[in-house]
Amino acid sequence: MWLLKRYMPVFDWGRDYTRATLSNDLIAALIVTIMLIPQSLAYALLAGLPPEAGIYASIAPIILYALFGTSRALAVGPVAVVSLMTAATVGQVAEQGSMGYAAAALTLAFLSGGILLLMGLFRLGFLANFLSHPVIAGFITASGILIATSQLKHLLGVPGGGQTLIEMLAALASQLNQINPVTLTVGLAATGFLFWARKGLKPALLKAGLPPRLAEIIARAGPVAAVLATTLATWALSLEAHGVAVVGSVPQALPPLTLPDLSPSLVSALFVPALLISVIGFVESISVAQTLAAKKRQRINPDQELVGLGAANLGAAFTGGYPVTGGFARSVVNFDAGAETPAAGAFTAVGLAIAAVALTPLIYFLPNATLAATIIVAVLGLVDFSMLKTSWSYNRADFAAVLATILLTLGFGVETGVMAGVLISIGLFLNRTSKPHIAEVGLVPGTQHFRNVLRHMVETSPRLLTIRIDESLYFANARYLEDYVLDRVLQRPELRDVVLMCSAVNEIDLSALESLEALNLRLSDLGVRLHLSEVKGPVTDRLARTNFLEELSGELFLAQFDAYKALTTPRAEA
């Protein structure tokens, strides 16, 4: 039973499920379902798949996440960035609209689900930390621009084309003479209404006297109103005959049972993109889940989240979907609507299943321009250039990382942008830790505290050098510390003792240990003793397993003040 509770949190929150909780979850599910119907159709269009694929990807995955996930508010399903990455990836191995394209999307979901599930079972959630927040912010901003640009062809009624920003803009510029004025009118009307609905509809409803909760529900249903209005107009005015592209026939059925194509050639072609999609999706999902959980003092288990998202993607692979993750907008709506448990997601899946069976014939005349407008309005909220300003003033290296990620994503596509983001994140980490902050410290008069000699008025001794290391020691920075200490010692021939203050050192790997041993020998040759102070217990335990402490020319001090007193007395300096 404990194993079920560990991997299926439903056995935890399900025990305390009450009638009041059920009521709140049902209301939240209703609101999210209304929002998710047009959004799912639109994101399937973005992924290059039939519109029903968006509905299918929002049913089984939501139910599976409700069973295995730990967030009580996260709403799982198709999202803009993952949909764009799916289109970019699958478009390289199959032609859009073909059976091979849909099969490749299933395979991508299967691989992503398998990767996430294995990462969760082996507790590898920490690997996502190698994508720094500035890089993620830059990638999402660039993706938002790419997504919005990719949808302009549907607003203009032209073929469009291209994967990068330059290619898409060039294609649109060459097709300006093909713009369909009727499609453009429908698209601009839908876009304008959706922008207004996001900010102005709720205040207008409140001013009209509607209760806040009802006004919130109606405002969230803005995309549904746009869908209904433009669908009715297209049908009533026979706009399809005037060149307005419509969704057309959508199967009136529950998600089918499907099998991904696991041929070795396809799996090898999709594995790396699936890994990138998994990491990006997990980072986006966990950040949303933790933000919402913190507001209710709830706990999110990152490793179990990997299991939940993995199960959701496997569900998508076997029910006609494509890769999914936790969406920011719908999760916030779910939270604000009062969802208290993952059961709200399961109820949303039931609502979508009903829509798939009963409502799909009603969207035959839904214009693609309306779905494009829905996507554009949704993703422009992802575009945030303030990170450039913030990073410029705070850290120029982070600014360079954000700018490089944005430019590479826009110029070379999402896959290159993600790969660049991963490499830049790792590069920033290695750069920062390979040259750790090292400070010479002295005693603050009248205290037992030691501070940087360049920042504070402190007491020092000409025969003693105390170095504070503000980073763990490992293979990338061990030589840097060794060179720094020797350089300082050679500049001060009167030195007799060097103390490494290790209060910030959490780890010393084997390469760093060998470097410390070499430093100890070289200082001994110069007539200088090497001491350590404030070494943490786990680090001391590991050092004790070697001969380093026995061969250390100096001593191991519990506190830096003890080292200072012992090494600055006349007897110590004699």
N, C-alpha and C positions, 0 to 999 in steps of 0.2 A: 504493500500500500504506500509505503514511503517513497518508492520509486515513481509511482503514479503522481503523487503530490509534487515531487521534484520536477518532473517534466511536463505535468499538466496542471498549471495553476488553477484551472477551473474547479478542482477539488478543494481549493483553498477558499476562493471568494464565493463559490457556489453554496457553501454551508450556511452563509449568513444572508442568503438572498431573501428579500422580503417583498410584500405586495407594493410598498412605496418605491422600492428599488425598481421593480418591474415597471411601474408607471413611468418613472423617470427615463428608464432605458427605452421604452416604447416611444415616448415623445421625441427623444433624441434620434432614434432610428427613423422616425417619420421625416424629420427635418433633413437628415443626411441623405435619405433615399431620394427625396425630391431634388436635392442638390446633385446627387451622384448620377442620376439618369443621363442628363445632357453632358455632364463632364466625362462619363465613361465613354459615351459615343464619340465625343470630341478627341479624347486621348487615343482611342483606337485609330481614328483618322490620322492623328499625328504619327502613330507607330507604323502607318502604311497598311493597316489591317482592316478587314470589314468592320463596320460599326458594332455588330453584335459581339465581337471579340472583347470589347471594353466591358460590356455587361457580364459576359462569361467570366472575365478576369476579376469581377467584383463580387462573385457569389461564393464559390468553394473556398477561395483564399481567405475571405473574411471569416468564414465559419472555422476554418482550421486555425487561424490566428487567435480566435476567441478561445479555442481549447488550449493552445500552447503558449500564447503570449502573456506577458506580465503587465503590460500597460492597460489601464482601465478606460482610456480615452482614445487611444490610437486607432485611426480608421485606415485599414489597409486596402489597397487597390491600385489601379493604374495611376501614375503620376507623370507630370510633364517631362521632367528630366530623363527618367527611365524610358519613357515612350520614345523620346528623341534618340536616346542611345540605342534602343531596339531597332528603330528604323535605320540608323546609320550602320549598325552591325549586320543586320539581316540583309540589307540592301547590297552588301558586298558578296553575298553567297547565293542570292536568288533574286529573281525579278519580281517586283512588287505586283501583287494581284494573282500570282501563280500559286499552285498547291505547295510548291517547294518553299515559297516565302512563309506561308502559314506554318508549315512543318518546322522550318528553321526557328520560328518564333517560339514554338512549343519546346524545341530542343534547348533554346536559350533559357527559357523559364526552368526547365528540368535541371540544367547545369547550374544555374544560379541557386535553385533550391538545394541541390546537393551540396554545393560549396558552403552555403550558409548553415545548413544542418550539421555538416562535419565541423565547421568552425565552432558551432555552439557546443557540440558534444565534446570537443577537445579544448573547450574554454579559451578560444582564440579571439575573443571579442576585443582584446587590447590592441590587436593589429590595426584596427581602424584608427587608432590614435596617431598612426604615422601619416595620416592626411591632416595637415594643419588647418585650423579654422580659416585663416586668410586665403589659403589655396582653395578650400571648399567654397568660400564666399565668391572668389573670383570665377571659379568654374560655373557656379549656379547663375551668376550674373550674365556671363557669356552665353550660357545655355538658354537663358530667358530671351536674350536678343536673337539668338539663332531660331528659337522656336517661333517667336513672334514674326520674324522675317519669313520663315518657311510657310506661314499661313497667309501671307499677303496674296499669294497666287489664287487662293480660294475667294478672297474678298474681291479681287479684280476680275476673276473669271478667266484667267490665263493659265497655260500649262506650267509655267515656272520651271524650276530645275536647279541642280547644284546641291552640294553638301555644306560648303563653307559660306561665310557671309558674302565674300566677294563674288563667288559663283552665283549665289542666289540673286544678289542685287544686279549683277550683269544680265542674268536671264530675264529678270523683270523689266529691266531697262530696254532690252531688245524686243519685248513683247507688248510695249505700251500701246501700240496700234491695234492690239487684239482685245483690249479691255471691253468687257461686256457691261454696258451702263446699267442694265437692270440688276445684274449680280452685284455691281458696286453699290447701287442704291440699297439693296437688301442688306449687304454686309455693313455698310456705314451706319444704317439705321439700327441694326442689332448691336454694333459696337458702341454707338453713342448711348443707347438705352442701358446697356450693361454697365458702362462706366458710371452713368448717373445712378443706377440701382445700387451700386456698391456703397455710395456715399450719401445719396440724396433720398432714396426711397423710404428708408426707415424714419428719418425725421419728418418726411411728408405724411407718413401714416400716423405717427404719433401726434402730429399737429391736427390731423383729421379726427383724433379722439380714440384711436384704436389702443387696446391694452398693449403694453410693451412686449409681452411674450408673443402675442399674435402678430404684432408689427415685425418682430424679429423673424418669425417663420415666413411671413410673406416676402420680406426683403431677401431672405436667403433663397427664396424661390424665383428670384429675378431671372436666372437663366431659363427656367421652365417657362416663364411668361414670354421670353423672347422666342423660345422654340415654338410655343403654341401660336403666337402671333404670325411669325414668318411662315410656319407650315400652313396655316389657314389661308394666308395671303397667296402663297404659291399655288395652293389648290384652287382657290376661288378665282384667281386671275390667270390661271394657266401659264404661270411664269416659266415652267419647264420648257414650254414651246418657244420661249424667248431666250433660251440658252442658259437658264439658271440650273446649275447642277444640283441634284437632290440625292439623298441617301439611297432611295429606292427600296427594293424589297429586302426585308430583314426576316430571317427565319423566326417563326413563332413557336419557340420551343425552349425547354430548359437546356442548360449547357450539355453538350454531347460528351461522351467518353472518347478521349483522344489518346494517341500514343506518339510521343516524340520520336523523331528520327535519330537513332543512335549510331549511324554509320560512322566509322572511324574518321573519315575525311571531314565530315561535317562537325563532329565533336572537336577535332583538333583545330578547326578553323574558328570555332565559337568559344573555346575554353577561356582564352585570355580576356576577350570582351565580357564573357559571363562573370569572370572574377572581378573585373572593374565595375560592372553593373552591381554586383553583390556588395562590394565595399561602399560604393557611392550610395546605394539604396539603404544600406545599414546605417551609415553615418547620418543621412537625412532622417531616417526613422528614429534612431535612438536619441538624436538631439531634440526632436519634437516630443517624444515620449517622456524624456527626463524633464523637459520644461513644464509639461502639463502635470506630471506627477508631483513635482515640487510644490505646485500651488495647493495641493491637497495633502501634502506631507506623506505621499506614498512612495514606494520603493520600486525601482526598475532594475531587473537583473539583466545586464547586457548579454551574457552568455545564453540565457533562456530566450531573450529576444531574437537571437540568431536562430534558435530552434524554431520559434514561432514564425519568423519570416521565411525560414527554409521550408517549413511545412506549407505555408501559404503559396510559395512559388511552385512547389511540387504539385499542389492542388491545381494551380493554373495550368501546368503542363499537361495534366490529364483531363482537363475540362474545357479545352478550346481557348485558353487565354494566352497571356504572355507575361513577362516579368513584372512583378508588383512590389510595392513597399508601402510604408506608412506615409500618407500625404499630409502636408502641413495644413492646408486650407480646410480640408474636410475634418481633420482631427481637432482643429480649433473649434469648428462648428459643432462637432460631436461633444466636445467639452463644455462649450458655452450653452448647449441645449440641455445639459444636465445629465449626460451619460455617467452612470456610476460603476458599471462593470462591462467587461467585454461582450456580455450578452447583447448590448445595444448593437454591436457589429453583426451578431448573428441575426437579429431582427431586421437589420438593414439588408442582409443577404436574402431574407425571405421576401422583403418588399421588392427587391430587384428581380427575384425569381418570378414573382407575380407579374412584374412589368414585362419580363422576357416572354411570358406566355400570353399575356392579354393585351399589351399596349404596343407591341412592335408594328402591327399594321398601320397604326396611326402616324408613324413617322416616315412613311413613304415619301411624302412631299417636303420633308425637312431639308432646307437648303444647306449645302456644305458651307456656304458663306456664314451661316449662323453658328455652326460648330467652330469654324475658324475664329469668329468673333469671341466665342466663349473661351477658346484657348488663349487668344491674345490678351484679353482682359485678365485672365487668371495668371499668366506667366509674367506680365509686366510688373506684377508685385514682387517677383523674384529679383528684378534688376535693381541693384543697390550699388551705386558708385561711391557712396559715403565711405566705404571701406578703404578706397584709395586715399582719400583725404586723411582718414584716421591713421592709416599705416604710415603715410608719409611723415606725419608729425611725430609718430611714436617710435617706429622702427623702419629704417630704410630698406633693410633686407626683406622684411615682410611686404613692404610696398612693391619691391621688385618681383617678389613671388606672385602677388596678386595681379600685377600688371602683365607679367609674363604668361600666367595662366589664362587671363582674359584674351590676350592677343593670340596665343597659340590655339585656343579653342575656336575663336572666331576665324582665324586664318587657315587652320588645318583640320577642323572638325572636332567632334566631341571625344572620339577615341584618343586622338593625339593629345587633346586637352587634358583628359584624365590621366594618361600616362605621364604627361609632363607634370601634372599636379602631384602625382605620387613621387616622382623623382625629385621635384623641387622641395617637397616636404621633407623627404629623407636627407636631401642635400643641406637644407637649413638646419636640421637637427645635428648632422655631422659637423657642419661649420661652427655651430654654437658650442657644441660639446668638445670639439677637437682643440679649441682655444678657450678653455674655461677662464672665468674671471678669477684672477689670483691677486691677492692684496697683501702688502706688508702691513702688519698691525702692531700697535703699541698699546700700553696700558693707559686707560683714561684715569687721570689723577683722582685719588680718593675713592676709587671703585675697584672692582675686580673684573671690569669689562675691557675688552680689547677691540679697537676700531682701526680703520684704515688711516695710515699716517698722512695720507694726502687730503683727508677730509676733516680730521679732528686734531686738536692739540693733545698729544699723547706723550707718554714717557717711553723712551727706548734706550737700549744699551749698545754702544759701539761694537761690543764683542758678541752680540746676540742678534740673530735675524729670525723673525717669526713670520711665516708665510701661511695665510689662510687660503685654503682651496675651496672654492664655491661650486664644486661639481664632483660627481663620482669619477673615479679614475678607471679608465679602460684603454683598450689598445689604441684608440684614435687620439688620445690626449696625453698618454703617459710620457712620451718623449718631449712633448711641449713643456711639461712641468720640470722634467729633468734639466732641459736646456735653460729654463728660466732661473732655476735655483743656482746652477753652476755659474751662469752669467752674473748673478747678483753677488755670489761669493768671490768671484775673481775681481770684481770691482772694489771689494772691501777686504784687503789683506789682513786686517786686524780681527776679522771674525774668527770665533772659536766654536760657536754653537749655532745650529740651524734647527728650528722647531717647525714641523709641519702641523698646523692646526687643522684637524680633520672633522670639525663639527658638522660640516655639510657633505661629507663623503659617505654615501650609503653603500658603495660597492667598490671593491678593488679586484679587477680580474687578473688573470695570470700574466698577461703582458705588462700590466701596470706593476705587478709585484716584481717582475724581473727588472723593470726600470728602476724601482725603488732600491732593489738590491745593488744595481749598478751605481746608483747615486750614492748609496751608503759607502761603497768601496772607493769611489772617486773622492768623496769628501774626506774619508779617512786618510787617503794619500796626501791631501792638502792640510792635514792636521785639524780638521773640523769634524765635530761630532754631530750626528743626525738624531733628532728626537721626534717623537710623535706625541700629540696631545689631543684629548677629547675624541678619541677613536670610539665609534659606536660598537656596542656589544657584538652584533653579528659579524662585523668586519674584524674585530679582535679575535673572535673564535676562529675565523677562517685563517687569519695570519698565524694563529697558534698551531695550526696543523703543519706549518712549514718551519724551516730553520731561521726565518727572517728575524724574529724577535730576539733569538739567541745571538745572532750575528750583528744585530744593530749596535752601532758604536755608541749610541746614547741611550736614553731611557724612554719608557712609555708612561706619560703623565695622564692622570685622570682629568685634570683641569688645566687650562692654559695659565691660570694664575699660579698654580703650583709650579709649573715649568719656569715661569718668569722669576718667582722667588728663589727657586733652587739654582738657577743659572746666572743670576745677577748678584748674588752675595759675594763678598770678597773671597770666600773660600772656593766658590765655584769658578771664579775668574782667575784664581791663583795659578 
